[in-house]
């Protein structure tokens, strides 16, 4: 573990911080119950690493809205803090920005807060950039080459998590970033800002998933809020250690296992991006029963083979082979569980492009238009959960139902989006028989809410 610690911690900080660290380990300076809390934090962070992916954030957002998505983003950040790139840096970083030497608890809390806000100052602009860039380049999201690139990026990061190669900033640059700290609140803020690049090799594992979702949804404000929540989760251990001068469990093999868990999640996400290009990843072949118990069995078999506990970097050849097979089984079971949707009756949608308001006036019937794409999690939820509901289907019969599929956005689809002000997906619009828009939905809504809208009008 000394090698991993030296790789992550800038050498400039080590000599300066050894003395504060020894004082912090003294039993008299740390109550037993705080030690227990620190140990519990490390234990809880292990399963949280399994959630550090796009699925947790986007699923929470599509099913439960921003109130659930922001805590999900914070959990992704907290899981990132438990990785080998970040965890060994917590105590040493707290010593550098001075929280352990503060003259009062209030002062220590102020310095720790400044550090966390420094993290946020780095990550929040990334959320804004992803949202604003998505507004401009959103049509690229469904392009097969973009999907292939996203899959390759996720699988490459997974390989990094498994230890096949190392990604880190040059030691000299890490030293310069860490030396920016200085003293006081301003220094703590700058150390927090500099911590992001130092932690980047592990931080990107969960961060890219959130940024990808923000890019697709084209929501700059939501992206900024999500990255602020991510920063709070990532900074929480620093805040606790800095404010309460508590110690943390020693780095160990458990951190490598967290990296493996995050690597498995990235494998599943990478294969999920390939599901439209490789149908095998969208659903099992005909001779395989598409059942939840089978998907769970594949994942369990992969874990039993050593997908988490074995190492590709240090293991023997048979151990590496077992880990590779275990990764494959977990990836296959995970992507089938995430991507497979059993056939369900749905609304008889038309796919006509044109003037929907004029269509309503011509037929003297209300028109329901669903703008979506297969790459959008909320769009898929609407299709397979909301519009497949029997009551919703029954109520929708009085509408002219039209679906605009922007999976591969053509100039004609882009023109329709522009005409009706569609800037993100999904969007569902209802027109009355006079061609007037009477309501619009811009996020996933459950079947009861959609049924209420359909019955309300037009």
Secondary structure, 3 states (H helix, E strand, C coil): CHHHHHHHCCHHHHHHHHHHHHHHHCHHHCCHHHHHHHHHHHHHHHHHHCCCCHHHHHHHHHHHCHHHHHHHHHHHHHHHHCCCCCCCHHHHHHHHCCHHHCCCHHHHHHHHHHHHHHHHHHHHHHHHHHHHHHHHHHHHHHCHHHHHHHHHHHHHHHHHHCCCCCCCCCHHHHHHHHCCCCCHHHHHHHHHHHHHHHHHHHHHHHHHHHHHHHHHHCCHHHHHHHHHHHHHHHHHHHHHHHHHCCCCCCCCHHHHHHHHHHHHHHHHHHHHHCCCCCHHHCCCCCCCCCCHHHHHHHHHHHHHHCCCCCCCCCCCHHHHHHHHHHHHHHHHHHHHHHHCCCCCCCCCCECCCCCHHHHHHHHCCCEEEEEECCCCHHHHHHHHHHCCCHHHHHHHHHCEEEEEECCCCCHHHHHHHHHCCCCCCCEEEEECCCCCEEEEECCCCCHHHHHHHHHHCC
